[in-house]
Structure formats: structure tokens, C-alpha cells
Amino acid sequence: MNELKKIIKETSAKLGIEFTYYEEKKRPSGVTVCERAFEGITDDGAHTFFRFLFKGVGYIGVLTGVDEAQRNYATLLPAYIESFADKETELSKTDYLKRILLGECSSLGIYKYASKFSVKDVSCYALVIRATKLLDEMVGVIEQYGGNSLDTVVTMSEEECVLVKYADTKGNDYQSSVDYAEFLVQSLQEEFGVRVTVGVGPTVRDVKDVAHSYARALETLRYAETFAENGGVYSYREFILIKMLEDVSNTKLAEYLADLTDENFREILEDEEMLSTAEEFLNSNLNVSETSRNLYMHRNTLLYRLDKIEKATGLNIRTFTDAVSFRVLTLIYRLLEK
């Protein structure tokens, strides 16, 4: 008998109620199933249904009857069942937080964590840090650079760790999460000589939402692997346009690309050297001097390439409007090619 089944059986016997359950994404035989989607509590005239989590998996509880007593049980049982899964008090602080990041911790467990480690109602965000080799010494340095006694580093794999950084109640925070991440990357690369990439998740109001920040930071790194060439710092906000384009079907994106480009334009898109030059120019805020420095390229060579792009595409990317159009079309091309 598995753990949850044992808990349900003992609870049914203790309370004297008919209590069954099923995983919400399945339709098992021998169990009454709710035929409609719902939030919280509902009934079908004969049974009361409620939702609960157990070790990160969603279930539907089924009680026989629909009177007030069943609704009261349906209100109280989710927290009661979740409490059996909360062995987090036996875990270290980092292992406890790792479960929260992975969405494996119940709401009650998160509340206990926040209370135990004094992070209730403290805003925070997740930085996912990837390095070619994540040394124990590097993790130690990241912990030192946290700067806040609440900040916690969680090792996720040999190449990845997560720094959960909390708001500094003394007002000593860096100007932004991106500023802090850039400082951290520079420090790590100078000290260890390895390539470091960081995905910055959005700031959330409380540790109960830090899994959302972590998921967004991971998604940011996924985009960066496709649309960026170098290590560095990437924020979810940078890829909002890509996220929007991803929601459009490939068929529709292909139609857009065919309608808005011709053979000459596609030659530029397929020329990695020209495309890299154009993207660096866009990333340098359309600044010729800065782009030349970043690419170690003579100014005249850069101007020649920009002129060649304009002749082939009809877009002068030295102007903001044409730069935006070029950027959108290159993103569509990369989305279709990946």
C-alpha cells in the first residue's frame, strides 16, 4: 500500500467517512469522477469533490454526501493530508528550499519554511547560475557575494546552482536584480576564469512564489541558448517578444517570413557573420562606435556591412523603426530554424 493510500484509509477510519481519491489528470475505474473542471470544492448532488496536493501531485478527493459536514471536511482535509508530506523539518535549509523551487513542497511546508528561516513577507527573486564547471569553491564565493544573511544558494547540478536573493531590509540593495547579476558574473569570471551565464527571474512578493521566479529564470536561459551567443546576464523581460512569437503557430510565422522577405533578405539571414554583426549593432543601441569596439572591427568595415544589409533587405537598421522590423524578422527566422 502506497503512502497516500494508507493516509486516506486511516483518515477515513478515524473520521468515519467514505473518502476516496484519484489523480486529477487520470480517470480511474472504480472511483466516482467529477465530470467538470472546478476550483476549490464542488459536488454532483451525491458526492463532494475537493482538490489537494500530495508531494507536488494534484489529486481530487471524493466524499460521499453533499451536506454541510462533507463541505467542512472538504475544506479542512487538504491541509491535513499535506501535513503528512511535510517532512521538511528534517531537511537542511538548502534541501528544503530546493523542494520549494521544484514545486515539491506543499503550501503548509512553504509556510513552515518561511517562519522557521524568517523570510515571511520578504520579496525575493531567483538567479539561475550556470558555469562550464560549478566548483564547490565557486558556490562558496556566490554565498559570500549574497550580501544578505537571508540569501541562500542551492546546488541543482554539477553545472547549475540557484541563488535566492531577498530584499535587503537595511536598504543596501543593488539598483536592480540585473545590476547585481552582472556584478556577480564579472566577479566569478575574474576569479575562476570560466564562462558564467545567469538567468534572472522576476521579483516576487514572498518565498511562496519563488518557484515562479525560478521557472522564469530557467525559461530565460532556454531562450538565451537559442538567441544569444555569449555568456552573461539575461533577464526574462528581454525575451518577452520571443515569448509572444512562440505562441504563434509555425505555419503562421512561416507565412509572415515569406511575405516580408525575399531571396536577398534570406541571404542575409543565412549569413551568420552578417547576422551576428547586425545583432551586435542592435544590442549596442545602434551605436556604431560601441559596436566596432565590441566586435574589434574597423568602423568602415562595420559601415560597409550595415550598407550591405540595407541594400539586401531594404531596411536601414541605423533607424529605430527599421531596426525593430529587422529584429522581429530575425527572431521569426531563428524560431523556425531551431
Residue pairs with C-beta under 8 A, 6 or more apart in sequence:
1 9
3 84
4 21
4 54
4 59
4 81
7 81
7 84
8 19
8 20
8 21
8 81
11 19
11 77
11 80
11 81
12 18
12 19
15 73
17 63
17 64
17 70
17 73
18 63
18 64
18 65
19 61
19 62
19 63
19 73
19 77
20 31
20 32
20 61
20 62
21 31
21 52
21 59
21 60
21 61
21 62
22 28
22 31
22 33
22 59
22 60
22 62
23 57
23 58
23 59
23 60
24 51
24 58
24 59
24 60
25 58
27 33
31 62
32 44
32 46
32 47
32 62
33 60
34 42
34 44
34 47
34 49
34 60
34 62
35 44
36 42
38 49
38 51
39 51
40 50
40 51
41 48
41 49
41 50
41 71
41 74
41 75
42 48
42 49
43 49
43 66
43 70
45 66
46 64
46 65
46 66
47 62
47 63
47 64
47 65
47 66
48 62
48 63
48 65
48 66
48 70
48 71
48 73
48 74
49 60
49 61
49 62
49 63
49 74
50 60
50 61
50 63
50 74
50 75
50 77
50 78
51 58
51 59
51 60
51 61
51 78
52 58
52 59
52 61
52 77
52 78
52 81
52 82
53 59
53 78
53 82
53 106
53 107
54 81
54 82
54 84
54 85
54 106
55 85
55 104
55 106
56 102
56 103
56 104
56 105
61 74
61 77
61 78
61 81
63 70
63 73
63 74
64 70
79 107
79 108
82 106
82 107
82 108
82 109
83 106
83 108
85 106
85 109
86 105
86 106
86 108
86 109
86 112
88 96
88 99
88 105
88 109
88 112
88 113
89 112
89 116
91 99
93 117
93 152
94 152
94 153
94 154
94 155
96 105
96 109
96 113
97 113
97 152
97 154
97 164
98 154
98 156
99 105
99 109
100 109
100 110
100 113
100 207
100 210
100 211
101 126
101 154
101 156
101 162
101 164
101 210
101 211
101 214
102 211
103 211
105 113
107 208
110 207
110 208
111 208
113 119
113 207
114 120
114 206
114 207
114 208
117 150
118 150
119 150
119 166
119 207
120 206
120 207
121 205
121 206
122 150
122 166
122 167
122 169
122 206
122 207
123 166
123 167
123 203
123 204
123 205
123 206
124 150
124 164
124 165
124 166
124 167
124 203
124 204
124 206
124 207
124 210
124 213
125 164
125 165
125 177
125 200
125 201
125 202
125 203
125 204
125 210
125 213
126 162
126 163
126 164
126 165
126 201
126 210
126 213
126 214
126 216
126 217
127 162
127 163
127 164
127 165
127 177
127 180
127 181
127 184
127 198
127 199
127 200
127 201
127 217
128 156
128 160
128 161
128 162
128 198
128 199
128 201
128 214
128 217
128 218
128 220
128 221
129 142
129 160
129 161
129 162
129 163
129 184
129 188
129 196
129 197
129 198
130 159
130 160
130 196
130 197
130 198
130 199
130 221
131 138
131 159
131 188
131 192
131 194
131 195
131 196
131 197
132 159
132 194
132 195
133 158
133 159
133 194
134 155
134 157
134 158
134 159
134 160
134 161
135 192
137 192
138 188
138 192
138 194
139 153
139 155
139 161
141 187
141 188
141 191
141 192
142 153
142 161
142 163
142 184
142 188
143 151
143 153
145 183
145 184
145 187
146 152
146 153
146 163
146 165
147 168
147 172
148 165
148 166
148 168
150 166
151 163
151 164
151 165
151 166
152 163
152 164
153 161
153 162
153 163
153 164
154 161
154 162
154 164
155 161
156 162
162 214
162 217
163 184
164 207
164 210
165 177
165 180
167 173
173 180
174 180
174 183
177 200
177 203
177 235
178 200
178 233
178 235
181 198
181 200
181 233
182 232
182 233
184 198
185 196
185 197
185 198
185 231
185 232
185 233
188 194
188 196
189 195
189 196
189 231
195 231
196 231
197 221
197 224
197 231
197 232
197 233
197 234
198 232
198 233
198 234
199 217
199 218
199 219
199 220
199 221
199 224
199 234
199 236
200 217
200 220
200 233
200 234
200 235
200 236
201 212
201 213
201 214
201 215
201 216
201 217
201 220
201 236
202 212
202 213
202 216
202 236
203 213
204 210
204 212
204 213
216 236
217 236
219 236
219 239
219 243
220 234
220 235
220 236
220 238
220 239
221 234
223 234
223 238
223 239
223 242
223 243
224 234
224 239
226 334
226 338
227 239
227 242
227 331
227 334
228 234
229 276
241 327
241 328
241 331
242 331
242 335
245 253
245 328
245 331
245 332
245 335
246 335
250 335
250 336
253 332
253 335
253 336
254 336
256 332
257 329
257 332
257 333
257 336
260 329
261 269
261 313
261 329
264 312
264 313
265 312
265 313
265 314
265 329
267 312
268 274
268 275
268 278
268 309
268 312
268 313
269 275
269 329
269 330
269 333
274 305
274 308
274 309
275 330
277 291
277 295
277 297
277 302
277 305
277 306
278 305
278 306
278 309
278 317
278 326
278 330
279 330
280 291
280 294
280 295
281 288
281 291
281 302
281 306
281 317
282 317
282 323
282 326
282 327
284 290
284 291
284 294
286 317
286 318
286 320
286 323
288 299
288 302
288 303
288 306
288 318
289 299
291 297
291 302
292 298
292 299
292 302
295 302
306 317
306 318
309 315
309 317
309 326
310 316
310 317
313 326
315 322
315 323
315 325
315 326
316 322
317 323
317 326
